[in-house]
Amino acid sequence: MNYDAALDAALNRLHEEGRYRTFIDIERRRGQYPHAVWKKPDGTEQDITVWCGNDYLGMGQHPVVLEAMHQALEDTGAGSGGTRNISGTTVYHKRLEAELSDLYQKEAALVFTSAYIANDATLSTLPKLFPGLIIYSDALNHASMIEGVRRNGGAKRIFRHNDVAHLRELLAADDPEAPKLIAFESIYSMDGDFGPIKDICDLADEFGALTYLDEVHAVGMYGARGAGVAERDGLMDRIDIINGTLGKAFGVHGGYIAASAKMCDAVRSYAPGFIFTTSLPPVVAAGAAASVKHLKTDQALRDLHQERAKVLKMRLKGMGLPIIDHGTHIVPVIVGDPVHTKKISDMLLSDYGIYVQPINFPTVPRGTERLRFTPSPVHDPKMLDGLVRAMDSLWNHCALNRAEMSA
């Protein structure tokens, strides 16, 4: 077999469909986010503003976080030195898990190297703990959840996105005595819509199922202390396992679950993705713990974040751009064509210094290609004005329709 030819064919298909993904070299500068520097291939540099980052609140630049990380680096050095079972459990990891269990009012929390690994490792391990487990998974769940469910060896059922009636049908069709778990999200990041947490919890109670909630796009930003949508809605006590990330609103790196002490103990004891992975560096754990602690009391930052998103959506709607608005902080603008999406993204970067990555199939369905903006408290009104003007100009340039899209 000509392996190089097969690779060429696979890559050429992406180019032909207009969905080949390119990386650009970005250098973030301390204290200047969302401003950054684009290191061009020709060696030149251009100042840009990042509009697609997941550092939703700018905590990756917050003095509280940086000070904690500097101190931990001075005290401990770089790496953790091993897996959690060998030598990689430090006071910083324990402190972070204590902050997280307090945040969610759960008995325990367990930290992983990413939220992807937390989802994959936990969901793939649960059938070992509950033989015969059936997992009911929302059709639009994160890839990490899909992967964990797919390879766990247990039974799975996929319910239509946010379709509680379909979920009920699936639950009712299975053995009432079989152990069950419903896996879903609080905010789905591509459309920015909320999951029906209360309705799903009601079904879980009715059918004796566990609940597994992914809050990665909500942690830090929703709820009185930033625990997420379940906290905002007074439903945290009805969720058995909560998954979250330290790499988005908390501005650092890593992932976790929060649950009962027995659940966390069982997962850490059986999940290969936890057992055999080197733990987070102490400096990262220290920064994450400081961020979690700080955001428990910084409601002003959350309020400003929501205000920035609301204003951006209002102004884009006012120009007739087809945005999806479900009331969250995520602002998707539908282009509907992979080539145009990439073209607008490239022109925003080169002509206006605005960086937003195109989102194409398979991340979203064909025909719904989009630009997804994530405004933050550190995107000031002047930056917002520049973005709106640029989008208005490029929408005309590409002769795209200005039809408002309903939520």
Salt bridges, closest charged atoms under 4 A:
GLU17 OE1 - ARG19 NE 2.45
GLU17 OE1 - ARG366 NH1 3.57
GLU27 OE2 - ARG29 NE 2.80
GLU27 OE1 - LYS39 NZ 3.26
GLU45 OE2 - LYS39 NZ 2.51
ASP55 OD2 - ARG28 NH2 3.06
GLU97 OE2 - ARG84 NH1 2.95
GLU99 OE1 - LYS296 NZ 2.62
ASP102 OD2 - ARG225 NH1 2.99
ASP102 OD2 - LYS296 NZ 2.65
ASP120 OD1 - ARG151 NE 2.97
ASP138 OD1 - HIS161 ND1 2.88
GLU147 OE2 - ARG150 NH2 2.60
ASP163 OD2 - ARG160 NE 3.09
ASP174 OD1 - ARG157 NH2 2.86
GLU185 OE2 - HIS142 ND1 3.32
ASP191 OD1 - ARG370 NH1 2.58
ASP193 OD2 - HIS161 NE2 2.59
ASP202 OD2 - LYS198 NZ 3.02
ASP202 OD1 - ARG238 NH2 2.74
ASP205 OD2 - ARG238 NH2 2.72
GLU206 OE1 - ARG168 NH2 2.65
ASP214 OD2 - HIS142 ND1 3.01
ASP233 OD1 - ARG232 NE 2.82
ASP265 OD1 - ARG268 NE 2.92
ASP298 OD2 - HIS294 NE2 2.84
GLU307 OE2 - ARG308 NH1 3.84
ASP325 OD1 - LYS313 NZ 2.93
ASP325 OD2 - LYS317 NZ 2.91
ASP337 OD2 - HIS340 ND1 3.63
ASP346 OD2 - LYS342 NZ 2.81
ASP385 OD1 - ARG315 NH1 2.37
ASP392 OD1 - ARG402 NH2 2.65
